[in-house]
Amino acid sequence: MKHYILLSLLLLSATVIQADEKTLLQQAIDGSHRSKVHKNRDIYRHPKETLSFFEVKANMTVVEIWPGGKGWYTEILAPYLKESGKLYTAHFSVNSNVAYFTKNLQMFKLKIKAEPNIYSKVIVTALHPPEEINISPKGSADRVLTFRNIHNWMKNNQAETVFKAFYASLKQGGILGVIEHRGLEGSDQDPLAKSGYVKQSYVIALAEKAGFKFVDKSELNANAKDTTNYAKGVWTLPPSLRLKQLYKNKYLAIGESDRMTLKFIKP
């Protein structure tokens, strides 16, 4: 009888914790610190479902890779992890000679400085391969998350180095969550990914070469309307709309890109 009561209490406790996790995450997503423009993209990026798929918990150490100048996911992860977890944002390097990188790093730093009640505990590190790859203390992270970045590393022949950095950052049993613009499997993979699209099989091979084990995939961020063949690559679609007003309504009707959502584990 005692064992039954103890088991019931443990199950109840787990249920309460799970409910609290969902509440905290939803509060972060609904927060007034997020702009209307950013919230409008939730229909394409599905932050609640995506972070749940990656099994991100509020007490974890998480590394977000290249959050950009606006820190779209940082806006959600920072308040969610603030009280009992830890967030590293592996950003561009101050030592970069690429103006886009240094400009966006500065924008990001100004953003988190402006709202200390949200971002005061965010730890900014650098991912600037091959020189700067210590994105967090080795073996410290429960989760490493990268959102639509792999094509950038492929362009500079840095993808293998970056995946090794992910592997070094994670604890044993830690999870790597990957979202990337998804190319057609029947097509040849451009090793430089100039269109911004990458085949899912190519990404899985990159991760496995670094030592990861593929766990699962989701169609949460899929978009069947995306044909992947555009004059300005993936940036033809929103939110970039590189063709400006030309066929704008057509591309808005397609929506944001078709994206793979992949989960790997460090065995």
N, C-alpha and C positions, 0 to 999 in steps of 0.2 A: 504494500500500500504506500509506504514511504517513497519507494522508487517511482511509483506512478505519479505521486504528488510532485516530486522533484522534476520529473520529466515534463509534467504539465506546466510547471513554473518556468522551466527553461524554454519551452515552446512559446509560452506567452511572452516572455522577455524578448525572444527573437522576433516575434511578430511586432512588438512595440518598437523595437529598434529599426526594423524594416520600414514601418510606417513613418517614424521620425526621419529616416533617410530620405524617403520620398517627399516629405513635407519640406525639408531643408533644401532639396534640389529644386522643387517647384518654386519656393520662395526666392531662390537665387535667380531662376529664370524670369520670374515676374517682377524682379526688383526695379525700383524707380530709377536706379543708376543706369539701366540699359535704355538706349535711345529707341524711339519708335522705329527708326530705320533698321536697327539691329533686330528688334523683335519681329519685324515683318519677314525676316529671313528664316525664322523658326520653322515655317512650313516646308522649307527646303532642307534645312540642316538637322531638324529633329533632335535638339540637344538632350532632352530628357530621355528619349528612347535610346539614343546613341551612347550616352554615358552609362545608362543602365546595362546596355549590351556589353560594354567594356568593363562592367562590374566595378565601377568607381564608387568608393565609399568615402564618407565624410572624414574618416580618421586616417586616411591613407596619405602617403607621400607620392605626389604626382608631378611628372615633368611634362609640361606642354611645350612642344617644339615650334619655334618660329611663329609667335603669336601675331606678328605684323604690327603695324602702327596703331591699329584700333583695338586689338586684343578682343576679338569677338567672343571666343571661348573663355578667355581670361575673366571676362565680366561675370561668367557663370561659375567657373571653377574657384575663383578667389574667395567669394563669400561662402561658398559651399564648404570649402576646406579650412576656412580661417580659424575656427574655434578648436578643432581637434586634429586637423591634418596639416599638410605642408605642400605648398605649391612652388615649384621651380619653373621659371619661364626661360627656356633656352633660346635666346634671341640672337639677332645679328650682332656682329662685333664692332666695338668702337674703332678697332684697327682696320676695318674694311676700307678698301679704296673705291667701293661702289657707293655712289651717292644715294641711291634708292635705299640701301641697307642702313646707312648711318642716319638718314632722314627719318626712316620709320622707327628705328631704335629710339631716337630722340622723342618722337611723337608718343611712343609707348611709355617712356619714362615720365614724360610730362603728365600723361593720363593717370598713371598710378600715383604720382605725387599729388595730383589735384584732389584725390578722394581717399585720404588715408584710412577712413572708417571702413572702406572696402578692401583696399590693396596694401595696407601697411605691412602685412606679413609675406607679401610676394617676394621671392628671391630671384633676381635676374642674373642668369648666367649667359654664356655665349656658346653658340655652335657655329664655328667658322672653319670648316674642314679645309685642309688637313691639320692646320695648326692648333685650333682650339676645339677640342671635342669632349672636354670634361663637363658634361651638362648637369651633373649632380655628383655627389660623392659616390664612388663605385659601390655597387651593390646596395644602394640606399632606397631605390624607388620601387613602389608597388605597381605603378602604372607609368608608362611613357605613351603619350598621345601625339600623333601627327595628323594634321588636317590639311590635305591638298598641297603637299610640299614635295613629294618624291620627284616629280618632273623637273623641279628646279635643281635638284642634286644630280639628276641624270644629265642635265644640260652641261654640267661642269665635271662630269665623270667622278662624282663624289658619293654616289649612292651607297656603294659597298662600305666606305669609311663611316658614313653616317649610321648605317644599320649596326655596325660594330660598336659604335658609341652608345646606341640604344641598349644593346646587349650588356655592355659594361655597367651602365647606369642601374639596370634592374636587379632586384633581388632574385634569388632562385624561386621560381614559381610566380614571378611577376609577369604582368601582361603588357604586351605592346598592342596598342589600338591604332589602326591605320585607316584613314579615309583618303581616297584619291580619285581624280577624274578617271573614269573607266573607258579604255579603248576597246575596240572590237577584237575578239579573240581570233577571228579568221584573218586578221590583217598582220602585216609585218610590223614589228615593234621598232620604231625609230629609236636608236640608242640614246639620242639627245632629247627625245620627247618634245620636239619643237612645237607641236600642237597643244601640248599640255595634257594629252591623254596617254595613259599607260595601261597595258594589258594586265588583268588581274593575275594571270599565271606568271607574269614577269615579276610582279611585286612579291608574290608568294615565294618564288625562286630566290629573290634577293634576301628575304627574311630567313629562309632556311639555310642559305649559304652562310649567314652570320651566326647560325646556331639555334635559331628559333624553331619551335614546332608549331605548325598551323593547327589552330583549335576550332575556329568556326568562322562563318561569314553570314552577313545579313543583307537583305535587300531594303533596309530602312531608308537609305539615301539613293535609291535607284530612281531613274527617270527614263522610261521607255520612249519618250518623245525625242530624246537627244540622239541625233544621227552621227555625231562626232566629226562631221566633215564640213568645216566652215573656213571661210577666207582668213579669218584672224584666229583660228584655233578655238580653244575652249573659251577664250576671252571675248568671242563674238556674242556669247550668251550673257544674260545677267549674272552677277551684278555689274560686270565690266562694260558690256555693250560697246565694244571697240569700234563698231561701225556707226556709232552715234545714232542719228535719226534714221539712217538707211535700214529699212525693213525692221525697225525697232519693235513694232507690234508683233511681228512674226516671231522674233526671238523671245519677247516677253511671254508669248503664248507657250513656247517650249518650256520656259523656266530655266532654272539652274541645271548644271550638268548632271549626267548620270554618274553616280559615284559608287565605288566599291566600299564596303565596310568590313574590315578583316580583323580578326583577333588571333594573336600569337602568344605563346608562353615561353619563358626561359626555363628550360627543363633543369 
